[in-house]
Amino acid sequence: MIREATPDDLDAVATLVARRHARVQGAARVLSAAFGEPAVVRAALDEDPRGWVSESGGRVDASLLWEHHEEMALGTLTGTVGDPDDLADLYAVAGEAWVSRGLMTHGIVVPALDRALSDRLIDLSFGRQTAYAVRSLSDSGGRPLTGGVQVERAGLERLDVLVALGDLVAHHHEGSPVFDRRSNEFYTGLPESYRAAVEEQDARVLLAWDGSDPVGLLLWRPFPPVPMYDERSAEMLLLAVHPQARGRRVGRILVSEAMRDMARFGHPCVVADWRTTNLEASRFWPALGLLTVAHRYVRTVPGRPTS
């Protein structure tokens, strides 16, 4: 039986998620071991859940809890759990509800190791959009890389440079094969979003300079985005390299410096995410030792033909 989730279901959902995380963490030890405890998962769940659960014999055995993420209805990693067939049935209910609300883009985040669920989502016309990955920083104290650029640890006094280089990533995502189109309001809001990252999220800015020319940017912050990661993790927020500086290891130099900084600040691991259709990112981050632990799958429901 499928019904709407209530606060009374959260203990059962937390137990299911914790059991699954314990299996995932067994293959990716750098993830939070504490998130394998139902009480820790329970504390991360919204007290007023939105979504649906599937139950049999009076017991919850699958759930699809969601949140509104930008223009997307997103089934969360901490609330989407269960047998693939049960989750397919849950999505049939969720999809109808989301479309009735005018939400035509649907996303679901699942562990990368759950191949059966990933295959089921592909059957439901979902495609893989985003990879989430993690890497230990235990071996990040070696000699820094060199390559003819100077790395500056900067702040908001370099906001104009931060915006100019950050624009490169957004515009790169607009092209093929990513096709992540953004509104004019998105671009005009970038300066304020970068300012907020530095002022409110304690984000750190690293700039790479070739003489007087800025050729690279890395932005990181000292806490993880989701609780499945070790709470002491650091997160890579943004990496940009000027097209004219590609092939000179600028990105590797910035990442090496950032990971050395993270290790000095006591962070045991680093997390990052990227669009899987961003071919450069999909090759770059795994080559630096990041292990993919989750994927976001997305589908867009087509509108009704006008004629």
Rosetta blueprint (number, residue, H / E / L):
1 M L
2 I E
3 R E
4 E E
5 A L
6 T L
7 P H
8 D H
9 D H
10 L H
11 D H
12 A H
13 V H
14 A H
15 T H
16 L H
17 V H
18 A H
19 R H
20 R H
21 H H
22 A H
23 R H
24 V H
25 Q H
26 G H
27 A H
28 A L
29 R L
30 V L
31 L E
32 S L
33 A L
34 A H
35 F H
36 G H
37 E L
38 P H
39 A H
40 V H
41 V H
42 R H
43 A H
44 A H
45 L L
46 D L
47 E L
48 D L
49 P L
50 R L
51 G E
52 W E
53 V E
54 S E
55 E E
56 S E
57 G L
58 G L
59 R E
60 V E
61 D E
62 A E
63 S E
64 L E
65 L E
66 W E
67 E E
68 H E
69 H E
70 E L
71 E L
72 M E
73 A E
74 L E
75 G E
76 T E
77 L E
78 T E
79 G E
80 T E
81 V E
82 G E
83 D L
84 P H
85 D H
86 D H
87 L H
88 A H
89 D H
90 L H
91 Y H
92 A H
93 V H
94 A H
95 G H
96 E H
97 A H
98 W H
99 V H
100 S H
101 R L
102 G L
103 L L
104 M L
105 T E
106 H E
107 G E
108 I E
109 V E
110 V E
111 P E
112 A L
113 L L
114 D L
115 R H
116 A H
117 L H
118 S H
119 D H
120 R H
121 L H
122 I H
123 D H
124 L L
125 S L
126 F L
127 G E
128 R E
129 Q E
130 T E
131 A E
132 Y E
133 A E
134 V E
135 R E
136 S E
137 L L
138 S L
139 D L
140 S L
141 G L
142 G L
143 R L
144 P L
145 L L
146 T L
147 G L
148 G L
149 V L
150 Q E
151 V E
152 E E
153 R E
154 A E
155 G L
156 L H
157 E H
158 R H
159 L H
160 D H
161 V H
162 L H
163 V H
164 A H
165 L H
166 G H
167 D H
168 L H
169 V H
170 A H
171 H H
172 H H
173 H H
174 E H
175 G L
176 S L
177 P L
178 V L
179 F L
180 D L
181 R L
182 R L
183 S L
184 N H
185 E H
186 F H
187 Y H
188 T H
189 G L
190 L H
191 P H
192 E H
193 S H
194 Y H
195 R H
196 A H
197 A H
198 V H
199 E H
200 E H
201 Q L
202 D L
203 A L
204 R E
205 V E
206 L E
207 L E
208 A E
209 W E
210 D E
211 G L
212 S L
213 D E
214 P E
215 V E
216 G E
217 L E
218 L E
219 L E
220 W E
221 R E
222 P L
223 F L
224 P L
225 P L
226 V L
227 P L
228 M L
229 Y E
230 D L
231 E L
232 R L
233 S L
234 A E
235 E E
236 M E
237 L E
238 L E
239 L E
240 A E
241 V E
242 H L
243 P H
244 Q H
245 A H
246 R L
247 G L
248 R L
249 R L
250 V H
251 G H
252 R H
253 I H
254 L H
255 V H
256 S H
257 E H
258 A H
259 M H
260 R H
261 D H
262 M H
263 A H
264 R H
265 F L
266 G L
267 H L
268 P L
269 C E
270 V E
271 V E
272 A E
273 D E
274 W E
275 R E
276 T L
277 T L
278 N L
279 L H
280 E H
281 A H
282 S H
283 R H
284 F H
285 W H
286 P H
287 A H
288 L L
289 G L
290 L L
291 L E
292 T E
293 V E
294 A E
295 H E
296 R E
297 Y E
298 V E
299 R E
300 T E
301 V L
302 P L
303 G L
304 R L
305 P L
306 T L
307 S L
